[in-house]
């Protein structure tokens, strides 16, 4: 019983690894590979279909912030359209008292 408890944790990873891929992937019986993309010279292989696109796994940027920098003025940083903007310094008609 003691040998079983000792060998079981060692054998489980071996058994799990043994049931892995032994031959290249193929479509299920009766199915076919996906058609080639438009304007592609050939259909994609199984490995190409399984590889994630660059947008799925973008490269990591390891550049650290080395120093603080003032942000430049952004001319497209505008307030939302539903908030009236006072450009000439005068108060809005909504804020002005009735006369």
PANU-754333 format. One record per residue: z, x, y of N, C-alpha, C in turn; residue in three letters. Coordinates in pm, whole numbers, plus 50000, padded with zeros to 5 digits. Example, Ala and Ser with C-alpha at 12.3 -4.5 7.8 and 13.67 -1.06 7.14 Angstrom:
residues 2
<rec n_w="50780" n_u="51319" n_v="49431" ca_w="50780" ca_u="51230" ca_v="49550" c_w="50780" c_u="51320" c_v="49670" residu="Ala"/>
<rec n_w="50708" n_u="51285" n_v="49775" ca_w="50714" ca_u="51367" ca_v="49894" c_w="50787" c_u="51290" c_v="50003" residu="Ser"/>
This chain:
residues 99
<rec n_w="50000" n_u="50083" n_v="49881" ca_w="50000" ca_u="50000" ca_v="50000" c_w="50000" c_u="50087" c_v="50125" residu="Unk"/>
<rec n_w="50073" n_u="50196" n_v="50118" ca_w="50082" ca_u="50287" ca_v="50232" c_w="49947" c_u="50353" c_v="50260" residu="Unk"/>
<rec n_w="49874" n_u="50388" n_v="50154" ca_w="49742" ca_u="50450" ca_v="50170" c_w="49644" c_u="50353" c_v="50233" residu="Unk"/>
<rec n_w="49655" n_u="50225" n_v="50199" ca_w="49567" ca_u="50125" ca_v="50256" c_w="49589" c_u="50112" c_v="50405" residu="Unk"/>
<rec n_w="49714" n_u="50112" n_v="50448" ca_w="49745" ca_u="50101" ca_v="50590" c_w="49697" c_u="50224" c_v="50666" residu="Unk"/>
<rec n_w="49695" n_u="50338" n_v="50601" ca_w="49652" ca_u="50461" ca_v="50666" c_w="49500" c_u="50469" c_v="50671" residu="Unk"/>
<rec n_w="49433" n_u="50430" n_v="50564" ca_w="49288" ca_u="50442" ca_v="50557" c_w="49214" c_u="50330" c_v="50630" residu="Unk"/>
<rec n_w="49273" n_u="50214" n_v="50640" ca_w="49205" ca_u="50100" ca_v="50701" c_w="49164" c_u="50128" c_v="50846" residu="Unk"/>
<rec n_w="49252" n_u="50180" n_v="50932" ca_w="49208" ca_u="50209" ca_v="51069" c_w="49099" c_u="50316" c_v="51075" residu="Unk"/>
<rec n_w="49095" n_u="50403" n_v="50976" ca_w="48992" ca_u="50506" ca_v="50974" c_w="48858" c_u="50454" c_v="50921" residu="Unk"/>
<rec n_w="48863" n_u="50359" n_v="50829" ca_w="48741" ca_u="50306" ca_v="50769" c_w="48673" c_u="50199" c_v="50855" residu="Unk"/>
<rec n_w="48749" n_u="50125" n_v="50931" ca_w="48688" ca_u="50018" ca_v="51012" c_w="48582" c_u="50070" c_v="51109" residu="Unk"/>
<rec n_w="48606" n_u="50177" n_v="51185" ca_w="48498" ca_u="50227" ca_v="51272" c_w="48376" c_u="50275" c_v="51194" residu="Unk"/>
<rec n_w="48398" n_u="50333" n_v="51078" ca_w="48285" ca_u="50377" ca_v="50995" c_w="48204" c_u="50258" c_v="50946" residu="Unk"/>
<rec n_w="48272" n_u="50153" n_v="50904" ca_w="48201" ca_u="50034" ca_v="50856" c_w="48127" c_u="49965" c_v="50970" residu="Unk"/>
<rec n_w="48188" n_u="49960" n_v="51086" ca_w="48122" ca_u="49898" ca_v="51201" c_w="47999" c_u="49978" c_v="51243" residu="Unk"/>
<rec n_w="48007" n_u="50110" n_v="51236" ca_w="47893" ca_u="50194" ca_v="51271" c_w="47782" c_u="50187" c_v="51169" residu="Unk"/>
<rec n_w="47816" n_u="50160" n_v="51045" ca_w="47717" ca_u="50155" ca_v="50938" c_w="47630" c_u="50030" c_v="50946" residu="Unk"/>
<rec n_w="47676" n_u="49926" n_v="51012" ca_w="47596" ca_u="49803" ca_v="51019" c_w="47506" c_u="49803" c_v="51140" residu="Unk"/>
<rec n_w="47491" n_u="49916" n_v="51205" ca_w="47409" ca_u="49924" ca_v="51325" c_w="47261" c_u="49924" c_v="51296" residu="Unk"/>
<rec n_w="47184" n_u="49955" n_v="51397" ca_w="47039" ca_u="49952" ca_v="51392" c_w="46987" c_u="50059" c_v="51296" residu="Unk"/>
<rec n_w="46902" n_u="50018" n_v="51206" ca_w="46843" ca_u="50113" ca_v="51110" c_w="46693" c_u="50127" c_v="51130" residu="Unk"/>
<rec n_w="46632" n_u="50029" n_v="51193" ca_w="46488" ca_u="50034" ca_v="51216" c_w="46459" c_u="49975" c_v="51355" residu="Unk"/>
<rec n_w="46342" n_u="50000" n_v="51409" ca_w="46310" ca_u="49948" ca_v="51543" c_w="46315" c_u="49795" c_v="51548" residu="Unk"/>
<rec n_w="46347" n_u="49744" n_v="51664" ca_w="46352" ca_u="49598" ca_v="51680" c_w="46212" c_u="49539" c_v="51670" residu="Unk"/>
<rec n_w="46204" n_u="49423" n_v="51610" ca_w="46079" ca_u="49349" ca_v="51599" c_w="46107" c_u="49203" c_v="51631" residu="Unk"/>
<rec n_w="46006" n_u="49129" n_v="51673" ca_w="46027" ca_u="48986" ca_v="51697" c_w="46065" c_u="48914" c_v="51568" residu="Unk"/>
<rec n_w="46132" n_u="48803" n_v="51584" ca_w="46171" ca_u="48722" ca_v="51468" c_w="46045" c_u="48675" c_v="51396" residu="Unk"/>
<rec n_w="46056" n_u="48645" n_v="51267" ca_w="45938" ca_u="48595" ca_v="51194" c_w="45882" c_u="48470" c_v="51260" residu="Unk"/>
<rec n_w="45750" n_u="48469" n_v="51280" ca_w="45685" ca_u="48356" ca_v="51344" c_w="45679" c_u="48367" c_v="51495" residu="Unk"/>
<rec n_w="45746" n_u="48465" n_v="51554" ca_w="45745" ca_u="48485" ca_v="51699" c_w="45658" c_u="48606" c_v="51732" residu="Unk"/>
<rec n_w="45622" n_u="48619" n_v="51859" ca_w="45543" ca_u="48735" ca_v="51902" c_w="45610" c_u="48797" c_v="52024" residu="Unk"/>
<rec n_w="45568" n_u="48917" n_v="52056" ca_w="45621" ca_u="48986" ca_v="52174" c_w="45575" c_u="48910" c_v="52299" residu="Unk"/>
<rec n_w="45649" n_u="48923" n_v="52410" ca_w="45606" ca_u="48859" ca_v="52533" c_w="45472" c_u="48914" c_v="52579" residu="Unk"/>
<rec n_w="45392" n_u="48833" n_v="52649" ca_w="45262" ca_u="48883" ca_v="52695" c_w="45280" c_u="48992" c_v="52801" residu="Unk"/>
<rec n_w="45175" n_u="49069" n_v="52820" ca_w="45178" ca_u="49176" ca_v="52921" c_w="45188" c_u="49113" c_v="53060" residu="Unk"/>
<rec n_w="45264" n_u="49175" n_v="53151" ca_w="45270" ca_u="49124" ca_v="53288" c_w="45132" c_u="49129" c_v="53354" residu="Unk"/>
<rec n_w="45111" n_u="49045" n_v="53453" ca_w="44983" ca_u="49042" ca_v="53524" c_w="44953" c_u="49180" c_v="53581" residu="Unk"/>
<rec n_w="44834" n_u="49223" n_v="53570" ca_w="44784" ca_u="49351" ca_v="53622" c_w="44840" c_u="49471" c_v="53546" residu="Unk"/>
<rec n_w="44909" n_u="49451" n_v="53435" ca_w="44961" ca_u="49562" ca_v="53356" c_w="44854" c_u="49604" c_v="53256" residu="Unk"/>
<rec n_w="44841" n_u="49733" n_v="53231" ca_w="44738" ca_u="49778" ca_v="53137" c_w="44773" c_u="49747" c_v="52991" residu="Unk"/>
<rec n_w="44902" n_u="49729" n_v="52962" ca_w="44944" ca_u="49704" ca_v="52824" c_w="45073" c_u="49622" c_v="52825" residu="Unk"/>
<rec n_w="45105" n_u="49567" n_v="52709" ca_w="45231" ca_u="49493" ca_v="52695" c_w="45347" c_u="49592" c_v="52690" residu="Unk"/>
<rec n_w="45464" n_u="49548" n_v="52732" ca_w="45581" ca_u="49635" ca_v="52732" c_w="45635" c_u="49651" c_v="52591" residu="Unk"/>
<rec n_w="45692" n_u="49769" n_v="52564" ca_w="45752" ca_u="49795" ca_v="52434" c_w="45893" c_u="49738" c_v="52430" residu="Unk"/>
<rec n_w="45953" n_u="49739" n_v="52314" ca_w="46089" ca_u="49687" ca_v="52299" c_w="46188" c_u="49764" c_v="52385" residu="Unk"/>
<rec n_w="46176" n_u="49897" n_v="52385" ca_w="46266" ca_u="49980" ca_v="52465" c_w="46249" c_u="49951" c_v="52614" residu="Unk"/>
<rec n_w="46126" n_u="49930" n_v="52659" ca_w="46102" ca_u="49899" ca_v="52800" c_w="46160" c_u="49762" c_v="52837" residu="Unk"/>
<rec n_w="46151" n_u="49668" n_v="52744" ca_w="46207" ca_u="49535" ca_v="52771" c_w="46359" c_u="49537" c_v="52777" residu="Unk"/>
<rec n_w="46422" n_u="49625" n_v="52698" ca_w="46568" ca_u="49631" ca_v="52694" c_w="46628" c_u="49716" c_v="52806" residu="Unk"/>
<rec n_w="46549" n_u="49804" n_v="52868" ca_w="46601" ca_u="49890" ca_v="52975" c_w="46621" c_u="49806" c_v="53101" residu="Unk"/>
<rec n_w="46738" n_u="49816" n_v="53165" ca_w="46760" ca_u="49738" ca_v="53287" c_w="46675" c_u="49793" c_v="53402" residu="Unk"/>
<rec n_w="46626" n_u="49706" n_v="53489" ca_w="46548" ca_u="49753" ca_v="53603" c_w="46640" c_u="49825" c_v="53702" residu="Unk"/>
<rec n_w="46585" n_u="49904" n_v="53793" ca_w="46670" ca_u="49977" ca_v="53890" c_w="46760" c_u="49885" c_v="53972" residu="Unk"/>
<rec n_w="46715" n_u="49766" n_v="54000" ca_w="46800" ca_u="49675" ca_v="54079" c_w="46917" c_u="49625" c_v="53996" residu="Unk"/>
<rec n_w="46904" n_u="49626" n_v="53864" ca_w="47012" ca_u="49585" ca_v="53776" c_w="47121" c_u="49689" c_v="53765" residu="Unk"/>
<rec n_w="47085" n_u="49814" n_v="53776" ca_w="47180" ca_u="49925" ca_v="53772" c_w="47143" c_u="50023" c_v="53881" residu="Unk"/>
<rec n_w="47177" n_u="49993" n_v="54006" ca_w="47138" ca_u="50084" ca_v="54114" c_w="47211" c_u="50217" c_v="54104" residu="Unk"/>
<rec n_w="47149" n_u="50319" n_v="54159" ca_w="47211" ca_u="50451" ca_v="54159" c_w="47335" c_u="50452" c_v="54248" residu="Unk"/>
<rec n_w="47428" n_u="50535" n_v="54213" ca_w="47553" ca_u="50541" ca_v="54288" c_w="47538" c_u="50638" c_v="54405" residu="Unk"/>
<rec n_w="47593" n_u="50599" n_v="54518" ca_w="47593" ca_u="50685" ca_v="54635" c_w="47732" c_u="50744" c_v="54648" residu="Unk"/>
<rec n_w="47741" n_u="50875" n_v="54635" ca_w="47870" ca_u="50942" ca_v="54640" c_w="47899" c_u="51004" c_v="54776" residu="Unk"/>
<rec n_w="47819" n_u="50970" n_v="54875" ca_w="47839" ca_u="51028" ca_v="55007" c_w="47964" c_u="50966" c_v="55069" residu="Unk"/>
<rec n_w="48061" n_u="51049" n_v="55098" ca_w="48184" ca_u="51001" ca_v="55157" c_w="48173" c_u="51002" c_v="55309" residu="Unk"/>
<rec n_w="48252" n_u="50922" n_v="55372" ca_w="48256" ca_u="50920" ca_v="55517" c_w="48321" c_u="51050" c_v="55565" residu="Unk"/>
<rec n_w="48245" n_u="51130" n_v="55632" ca_w="48294" ca_u="51262" ca_v="55674" c_w="48362" c_u="51255" c_v="55811" residu="Unk"/>
<rec n_w="48312" n_u="51170" n_v="55899" ca_w="48372" ca_u="51160" ca_v="56033" c_w="48343" c_u="51020" c_v="56088" residu="Unk"/>
<rec n_w="48429" n_u="50977" n_v="56179" ca_w="48409" ca_u="50847" ca_v="56241" c_w="48298" c_u="50859" c_v="56344" residu="Unk"/>
<rec n_w="48217" n_u="50757" n_v="56351" ca_w="48110" ca_u="50755" ca_v="56449" c_w="48110" c_u="50620" c_v="56518" residu="Unk"/>
<rec n_w="48082" n_u="50622" n_v="56646" ca_w="48068" ca_u="50497" ca_v="56722" c_w="47941" c_u="50427" c_v="56675" residu="Unk"/>
<rec n_w="47951" n_u="50297" n_v="56659" ca_w="47833" ca_u="50221" ca_v="56620" c_w="47745" c_u="50200" c_v="56742" residu="Unk"/>
<rec n_w="47617" n_u="50212" n_v="56722" ca_w="47523" ca_u="50188" ca_v="56830" c_w="47518" c_u="50039" c_v="56860" residu="Unk"/>
<rec n_w="47481" n_u="50007" n_v="56982" ca_w="47470" ca_u="49868" ca_v="57023" c_w="47356" c_u="49802" c_v="56945" residu="Unk"/>
<rec n_w="47384" n_u="49687" n_v="56885" ca_w="47285" ca_u="49617" ca_v="56805" c_w="47230" c_u="49500" c_v="56885" residu="Unk"/>
<rec n_w="47103" n_u="49507" n_v="56920" ca_w="47046" ca_u="49401" ca_v="57004" c_w="47025" c_u="49272" c_v="56925" residu="Unk"/>
<rec n_w="47035" n_u="49278" n_v="56794" ca_w="47020" ca_u="49157" ca_v="56713" c_w="47154" c_u="49094" c_v="56677" residu="Unk"/>
<rec n_w="47264" n_u="49151" n_v="56722" ca_w="47397" ca_u="49096" ca_v="56697" c_w="47422" c_u="48986" c_v="56799" residu="Unk"/>
<rec n_w="47371" n_u="48868" n_v="56771" ca_w="47378" ca_u="48756" ca_v="56864" c_w="47481" c_u="48654" c_v="56817" residu="Unk"/>
<rec n_w="47539" n_u="48580" n_v="56911" ca_w="47632" ca_u="48475" ca_v="56870" c_w="47557" c_u="48360" c_v="56804" residu="Unk"/>
<rec n_w="47629" n_u="48276" n_v="56730" ca_w="47563" ca_u="48160" ca_v="56667" c_w="47499" c_u="48071" c_v="56773" residu="Unk"/>
<rec n_w="47397" n_u="47997" n_v="56734" ca_w="47321" ca_u="47915" ca_v="56828" c_w="47397" c_u="47795" c_v="56882" residu="Unk"/>
<rec n_w="47501" n_u="47747" n_v="56815" ca_w="47569" ca_u="47627" ca_v="56861" c_w="47679" c_u="47657" c_v="56963" residu="Unk"/>
<rec n_w="47704" n_u="47782" n_v="56994" ca_w="47804" ca_u="47818" ca_v="57093" c_w="47732" c_u="47852" c_v="57223" residu="Unk"/>
<rec n_w="47762" n_u="47779" n_v="57331" ca_w="47693" ca_u="47810" ca_v="57458" c_w="47734" c_u="47949" c_v="57508" residu="Unk"/>
<rec n_w="47638" n_u="48021" n_v="57559" ca_w="47662" ca_u="48156" ca_v="57608" c_w="47653" c_u="48154" c_v="57760" residu="Unk"/>
<rec n_w="47753" n_u="48210" n_v="57825" ca_w="47757" ca_u="48216" ca_v="57970" c_w="47700" c_u="48351" c_v="58013" residu="Unk"/>
<rec n_w="47574" n_u="48352" n_v="58057" ca_w="47509" ca_u="48478" ca_v="58090" c_w="47523" c_u="48516" c_v="58237" residu="Unk"/>
<rec n_w="47543" n_u="48418" n_v="58328" ca_w="47548" ca_u="48450" ca_v="58470" c_w="47691" c_u="48453" c_v="58526" residu="Unk"/>
<rec n_w="47790" n_u="48434" n_v="58443" ca_w="47928" ca_u="48442" ca_v="58488" c_w="47983" c_u="48308" c_v="58536" residu="Unk"/>
<rec n_w="47901" n_u="48207" n_v="58553" ca_w="47948" ca_u="48076" ca_v="58596" c_w="48000" c_u="47999" c_v="58475" residu="Unk"/>
<rec n_w="48088" n_u="47905" n_v="58501" ca_w="48143" ca_u="47827" ca_v="58390" c_w="48041" c_u="47725" c_v="58343" residu="Unk"/>
<rec n_w="48054" n_u="47683" n_v="58219" ca_w="47962" ca_u="47584" ca_v="58163" c_w="47992" c_u="47450" c_v="58225" residu="Unk"/>
<rec n_w="47891" n_u="47362" n_v="58223" ca_w="47909" ca_u="47230" ca_v="58280" c_w="48015" c_u="47150" c_v="58205" residu="Unk"/>
<rec n_w="48036" n_u="47180" n_v="58078" ca_w="48136" ca_u="47109" ca_v="58001" c_w="48277" c_u="47147" c_v="58048" residu="Unk"/>
<rec n_w="48294" n_u="47270" n_v="58091" ca_w="48426" ca_u="47318" ca_v="58134" c_w="48455" c_u="47284" c_v="58279" residu="Unk"/>
<rec n_w="48351" n_u="47252" n_v="58357" ca_w="48371" ca_u="47227" ca_v="58500" c_w="48440" c_u="47091" c_v="58520" residu="Unk"/>
<rec n_w="48532" n_u="47083" n_v="58614" ca_w="48598" ca_u="46954" ca_v="58639" c_w="48501" c_u="46856" c_v="58702" residu="Unk"/>
<rec n_w="48524" n_u="46727" n_v="58674" ca_w="48439" ca_u="46623" ca_v="58731" c_w="48465" c_u="46611" c_v="58880" residu="Unk"/>
<rec n_w="48357" n_u="46590" n_v="58959" ca_w="48373" ca_u="46576" ca_v="59104" c_w="48329" c_u="46444" c_v="59152" residu="Unk"/>
